[in-house]
Amino acid sequence: MKDKININGIIAPIEVFRSMRKTLEVEVSSDGRIIVRSPARLSEAEIEDFILSKADRLEKYLRESAKRRKELSSLKPFTAEEINEMADKALKIIPERVRYYAPLIGVTYGKITIRNQKTRWGSCSAKGNLSFNCLLTAMPPDVLDSVVVHELCHLKQMNHSKDFYSEVYRVFPEYDRWTKWLKENGRDYIIRMTGEL
C-alpha cells in the first residue's frame, strides 16, 4: 500500500493494519495520519476506494487535526523551575488528598510517589503503592481528586469493572465530568512539560 493518500487536496500519510477482523475502519490520528484497520483479504484498491468514499469526513478531521496541532505548538513550555514547583506542591497536596479519601473508600495504602510522567496521571501497584503525576497540581482541584479516588478504588478492585466504577461514583459522584476534562485538556499539560506534540 502506498504511504500517502490525497484526501480532497490534502496529502496525508497512511498506515494500514491488516488482521483477521471482518470490518474495515478508517480514522485520523492526532498527528494527522490516516489509520486503516482492514480484513487481511481486502486488496489495496478496495481499501483505497473505501478511504476515498469517506473523503469529506476525513478532510474535516484532517483540518481539525492540523488546527489542533498548530494550537498545541504555540503552547508555552513549562520551565524546569515551574516543574519543580509543581513537584514540591504535589508532595504536599497529594498525600493530603489520599489521606482524606482513603477512609471514605475504606482502604489502606503503601508508599506515595510523585513523578512527572509523559503518559500516566496515576497508578496503583498490587502492593498498594500509589504514584501520581505532579502536573495534576496545575489543574482544577477536582481533577486531582478524581485521579486520587480512581487509584484508591483500585485497592478494592484491581480492574475497571462495574463494581469498580460503582465505588468511584459513590465517593466522587462528579467523576465523569472531571475525567472528561482531563481527557480533553491533559495532553496540553504533557506537551508543555515535554515540548513534544
Salt bridges, closest charged atoms under 4 A:
GLU15 OE2 - ARG33 NH1 2.28
GLU25 OE2 - ARG21 NH2 3.07
GLU27 OE2 - ARG37 NH1 2.53
ASP31 OD1 - ARG33 NE 2.95
GLU48 OE2 - LYS2 NZ 3.03
GLU59 OE2 - ARG63 NE 3.08
GLU71 OE1 - ARG68 NH1 3.49
GLU96 OE2 - LYS92 NZ 3.61
ASP145 OD1 - ARG97 NE 2.94
GLU167 OE2 - LYS156 NZ 3.36
GLU167 OE2 - ARG170 NH2 2.48
GLU174 OE1 - ARG177 NH1 3.47
GLU184 OE2 - LYS180 NZ 2.71
ASP188 OD1 - ARG68 NH2 2.57
GLU196 OE2 - LYS118 NZ 3.50
